[in-house]
Amino acid sequence: MRSRIKAWFHHPVMMLNRLRYARISTKITCFYAAVLLLVLILTSVLTGLGVYFSFYHQAEVELEISMNHVLDRMEQGRSYLGPDFWRDDPVLPGVVLRITDLTGQIVYENDTHYPSIGTIEANAMKNPPFWANRSMQVSEFRNMTIYHARMEVEYGGQLYQLHFFKTITAEKNFLDTLQKILFLMTILGFVLALLAGYFLSRRILRPIREMTATARKIEVEKMDRRIKVPPARDELSEFADTFNHMLDRLETGFKQQQRFVSDASHELRTPVTVILGYSDLLSRWGRSDKEVLDEGISSIRSEAEDMQQLIEKLLFLARADQKRQVLHKERLELSELVEDVMRKMKLVTRTHSIELLQNDEGVIFADQVTIRQMMRIFLENSTKYTPEGGRITASSRRQPDGKFILLELADNGIGIAKEDQQKVFERFYRVDASRTKSAGGVSGTGLGLSIASWIAEQHGIEISMESDLGKGTKIILKIPLIQDEENVQDALEGSSGDERIGDRSDRPARA
């Protein structure tokens, strides 16, 4: 017995577990079918109860009216058995009246074919329906149901019992038929709900299935596929637009990553090849030829330094992408920074003319190390792409509104074509990939301007460029100034999570 009970409870649990992992269309179909079934059952039950109550209540009303009519005539003093008393039948049609004395003898009845009182009372229901009047009796036979009301009256000095009967057999048959019809309609409605829900849910969810099929066809190596946006402007079309936008960004990022890895591998391959070549040269002739030894050591050291700078730049950009690059912002006098950077550039660069034309004062809120690094990147690019003897100038001019200062770094070098001016800030992009570093210069990896662009963005600096082929290049930095402590506080509150005080050892090397 226990095993049967466990099995009986186990089946619904299994069905619920299966439904939990079913398709959305199946869940929607089952949910709406269950809701409809519940509504149909409640409707059927309430309809049946309402009809039952209505029929029983109607029978009660007819019996009460008949009882009141008889009592009224008795109170008028009419002759009990005289024809005047029954001239107008005091009971309503369909109501049977029997009057008995104390011995049970029938004194009067208006239907002699009706079952006897003893038979009716013998078939009385012990638990009548709750909608039946508790002061009345319900008797049920094989083919009929009788509502029975009884009352005792004293008339003419004698005590009589008045029995009122109302047959509700037709109503009961109608109710039984109605119950069967409601049950069949409930089952039919549930089946139709399952079928309609299945087809409608599949039709409604068809765009999602198409999106899923398209998404399965999208591979990392081939991300050109896009989800078809439904014509209706609903949640599905919004989802498709968002998904396509995400794919666009993923495809762009993946292509950038592929290019970044390819370019980084290419940049690292050259110095590694040179180092391996000189290592092989040293292993063969370096022990006996001091000139070869010195040349090999010098070249290996030079290539290793280039590799170190390239790796440091890659680490800088990686930290920037992961928002882990630490900045230490503070109040700085820009004119002092510009003067210091230009003075050091004069000491390092002997082949070009380095001039500071104008240097207005202005206080900025910035990280000193990265601001210096940004200016050096632009100046070193100028020295790389300006022929020997060329002129490199810097000029900082405070704007009339006092909110910005324009720092212009210009050269008279080879210049940049219009179509390349926006691309030079992309990683590993070089206008002419065949260019090599000048003597003592910085390796042209194409990462410096990307780092400078990131530094400018973190400080709210706008970068613009003026350049023509053969006429030189001018970089214009629009640097925001701070006027008082309130501006400093606003800058602190507006700083990103990356701009926090950190260990100076984590700072990038020269780009």
Secondary structure as UniProt FT lines:
FT   HELIX           2..20
FT   HELIX           24..75
FT   TURN            76..77
FT   TURN            83..86
FT   TURN            93..94
FT   STRAND          95..100
FT   TURN            102..103
FT   STRAND          106..109
FT   TURN            112..113
FT   HELIX           117..122
FT   TURN            130..131
FT   TURN            134..135
FT   STRAND          137..140
FT   STRAND          145..155
FT   TURN            156..157
FT   STRAND          158..167
FT   HELIX           169..204
FT   HELIX           206..217
FT   TURN            220..221
FT   HELIX           235..281
FT   HELIX           282..286
FT   TURN            287..288
FT   HELIX           290..321
FT   TURN            322..323
FT   STRAND          329..333
FT   HELIX           334..348
FT   STRAND          353..359
FT   STRAND          363..367
FT   HELIX           368..384
FT   TURN            388..389
FT   STRAND          391..398
FT   TURN            400..401
FT   STRAND          404..411
FT   HELIX           418..420
FT   TURN            421..422
FT   HELIX           423..425
FT   TURN            427..428
FT   TURN            433..434
FT   TURN            439..440
FT   HELIX           448..458
FT   TURN            459..460
FT   STRAND          462..468
FT   TURN            469..471
FT   STRAND          472..480
FT   HELIX           485..494
FT   TURN            497..498
FT   HELIX           504..506
//
